[in-house]
């Protein structure tokens, strides 16, 4: 998808592309979840599993539950 300026309108091709990505997305609901392991310390994720308050370490969490991740840090 091309970068859009705030004043540009989405064209049919842009909307079609967004629709394809939406159809491919993991089904919801999605939750914010904090995880932790050797390679991704204190990773903040969007997950299909609700956060239980425990920053689990790999392999105690299944990577297939993660929709997106941010703040990945490696020592």
Secondary structure, 3 states (H helix, E strand, C coil): CCCCCCCCCCCHHHHHHHHHHHHHCCCCCCEEEEECCCCCCCEEEEECCCCCCCCECCCCCCHHHEEEEECCCCC
